[in-house]
């Protein structure tokens, strides 16, 4: 599973809109939308922030591991 799918899956599981997630982590909604569509990829620092927010490892978020 790719990053874009994991990000969307985790966001929806928390019941958050893209805007709500963006406000919670200090990243623009447009960046999150582009990541979920696979149009762009996040920076390493953004991946770290998202992993911490969701309580997941960066490897899980990136699809390197499944658990």
BANUZA-780162 format. One line per field, with one value per residue: residue number from 0; residue in three letters; chain; x, y, z of N, C-alpha, C in turn. Coordinates in Angstrom, 2 decimals. Layout:
seq (NUM  ...);
type (ALA  ...);
mol (A  ...);
nu (X  ...);
nv (Y  ...);
nw (Z  ...);
cau (X  ...);
cav (Y  ...);
caw (Z  ...);
cu (X  ...);
cv (Y  ...);
cw (Z  ...);
REM end
This chain:
seq (0  1  2  3  4  5  6  7  8  9  10  11  12  13  14  15  16  17  18  19  20  21  22  23  24  25  26  27  28  29  30  31  32  33  34  35  36  37  38  39  40  41  42  43  44  45  46  47  48  49  50  51  52  53  54  55  56  57  58  59  60  61  62  63  64  65  66);
type (UNK  UNK  UNK  UNK  UNK  UNK  UNK  UNK  UNK  UNK  UNK  UNK  UNK  UNK  UNK  UNK  UNK  UNK  UNK  UNK  UNK  UNK  UNK  UNK  UNK  UNK  UNK  UNK  UNK  UNK  UNK  UNK  UNK  UNK  UNK  UNK  UNK  UNK  UNK  UNK  UNK  UNK  UNK  UNK  UNK  UNK  UNK  UNK  UNK  UNK  UNK  UNK  UNK  UNK  UNK  UNK  UNK  UNK  UNK  UNK  UNK  UNK  UNK  UNK  UNK  UNK  UNK);
mol (A  A  A  A  A  A  A  A  A  A  A  A  A  A  A  A  A  A  A  A  A  A  A  A  A  A  A  A  A  A  A  A  A  A  A  A  A  A  A  A  A  A  A  A  A  A  A  A  A  A  A  A  A  A  A  A  A  A  A  A  A  A  A  A  A  A  A);
nu (0.85  0.53  1.85  -0.10  -2.52  -2.43  -2.36  -4.89  -6.56  -5.92  -6.65  -9.42  -10.20  -9.90  -11.93  -11.63  -11.71  -9.90  -9.23  -9.50  -7.49  -5.29  -5.29  -4.81  -2.21  -0.68  -0.20  -0.84  -4.14  -4.28  -1.84  -2.15  -4.29  -3.06  -1.12  -2.76  -3.90  -1.73  -0.23  1.91  4.69  5.26  7.53  10.32  10.12  7.40  6.30  7.18  5.81  3.14  3.15  3.61  1.30  -0.73  0.06  1.58  4.26  6.81  7.57  5.29  3.45  4.59  4.28  6.13  6.14  3.53  2.41);
nv (-1.18  2.20  5.44  7.50  6.11  5.06  7.42  8.59  6.54  6.48  9.09  9.11  7.09  8.38  10.12  12.59  15.50  16.62  19.27  19.51  17.76  19.09  21.50  20.46  19.47  21.47  21.76  22.59  22.30  21.89  20.67  18.21  17.18  16.92  15.00  12.81  12.33  11.53  13.29  14.82  14.35  14.09  15.98  14.77  15.76  16.35  13.81  12.71  14.33  13.66  10.89  10.91  12.27  10.45  8.33  6.28  4.41  5.84  4.09  2.48  4.38  5.00  2.63  0.62  -1.31  -3.46  -3.42);
nw (0.00  -0.76  0.27  -0.17  0.01  2.60  4.10  3.52  4.47  7.24  7.97  7.46  9.20  11.62  11.42  10.19  8.13  5.22  5.68  8.47  9.33  8.25  9.72  12.25  12.12  11.06  8.33  4.94  3.53  0.82  0.26  1.56  0.08  -2.45  -1.81  -1.15  -3.60  -4.99  -6.44  -5.55  -3.28  0.24  2.36  4.31  6.92  7.10  6.90  9.29  11.15  10.52  11.07  13.83  14.67  13.97  15.50  14.50  12.91  10.81  8.83  8.58  7.66  5.21  3.91  4.08  6.04  7.33  9.82);
cau (0.00  1.34  1.64  -1.36  -3.62  -2.33  -2.75  -6.35  -7.14  -5.74  -7.44  -10.84  -10.40  -10.02  -13.11  -11.19  -11.65  -8.55  -9.04  -9.30  -6.14  -4.34  -5.26  -4.26  -0.77  0.00  0.14  -1.95  -5.10  -3.95  -0.74  -2.72  -5.07  -2.11  -0.52  -3.76  -4.10  -0.48  0.35  3.20  5.07  5.61  8.91  10.59  9.60  5.94  6.02  7.41  4.69  1.94  3.30  3.41  -0.11  -1.55  0.57  2.09  5.65  6.99  7.59  3.90  2.84  5.16  3.93  7.28  5.65  2.07  1.91);
cav (0.00  3.40  6.52  8.21  5.29  5.00  8.72  8.72  5.55  6.93  10.31  8.74  6.30  9.34  10.93  13.95  15.99  17.08  20.56  19.27  17.21  20.16  22.41  19.75  19.22  22.65  21.57  23.10  21.33  21.58  19.70  16.91  16.73  16.50  13.75  11.74  12.08  11.05  14.30  15.20  13.55  14.95  16.04  13.88  16.36  16.20  12.41  12.54  14.99  12.85  9.62  11.21  12.61  9.24  7.31  5.19  4.60  6.37  2.94  2.11  5.44  4.90  1.34  -0.28  -2.42  -3.49  -3.30);
caw (0.00  -0.89  1.23  -0.39  0.49  4.05  4.65  3.42  5.37  8.63  8.16  7.52  10.44  12.72  11.17  9.89  6.76  4.89  6.33  9.90  9.49  7.95  10.86  13.39  11.99  10.55  6.92  4.16  3.03  -0.57  0.27  1.92  -1.08  -3.48  -1.37  -1.26  -5.03  -5.54  -7.33  -4.96  -2.12  1.38  2.82  5.43  8.16  7.08  7.19  10.73  11.83  10.30  11.80  15.25  14.87  13.88  16.40  13.66  12.50  9.46  7.92  8.31  6.83  3.87  3.31  4.17  6.87  7.42  11.20);
cu (0.90  0.97  0.28  -2.56  -3.62  -2.80  -4.26  -7.05  -7.07  -6.59  -8.92  -11.14  -10.55  -11.22  -12.78  -11.34  -10.20  -8.25  -8.77  -7.92  -5.10  -4.19  -4.60  -2.74  0.01  0.52  -1.06  -2.86  -4.77  -2.79  -1.27  -3.52  -4.14  -1.44  -1.50  -4.06  -2.84  0.18  1.71  3.48  5.51  7.11  9.08  10.01  8.08  5.54  6.16  6.25  3.42  2.00  3.06  1.94  -0.98  -1.09  1.06  3.56  5.70  7.01  6.18  3.26  3.32  4.86  5.08  6.91  4.13  1.54  2.88);
cv (1.24  4.45  7.17  7.43  5.20  6.31  8.88  7.77  6.00  8.17  9.97  7.95  7.21  10.27  12.38  14.28  16.38  18.39  20.38  18.70  18.30  21.11  21.75  19.60  20.41  22.52  22.04  21.98  20.94  20.58  18.31  16.34  16.21  15.17  12.59  11.39  11.52  12.02  14.78  14.28  14.49  14.96  15.06  14.45  16.25  14.77  12.14  13.14  14.16  11.54  9.84  11.52  11.36  8.14  6.08  5.45  5.21  5.24  2.48  3.12  5.35  3.58  0.36  -1.53  -2.33  -3.36  -2.57);
cw (0.00  0.16  1.06  0.15  2.01  4.68  4.64  4.40  6.82  8.92  8.33  8.80  11.65  12.53  10.83  8.41  6.47  5.60  7.82  10.17  9.28  9.13  12.08  13.33  11.41  9.14  6.11  3.66  1.60  -0.66  0.58  0.75  -2.17  -3.10  -1.54  -2.71  -5.70  -6.49  -6.85  -3.79  -1.00  1.65  3.98  6.73  8.22  7.41  8.69  11.53  11.71  11.07  13.29  15.53  14.89  14.83  15.67  13.36  11.11  8.45  7.58  7.37  5.39  3.18  3.31  4.97  6.98  8.84  12.07);
REM end
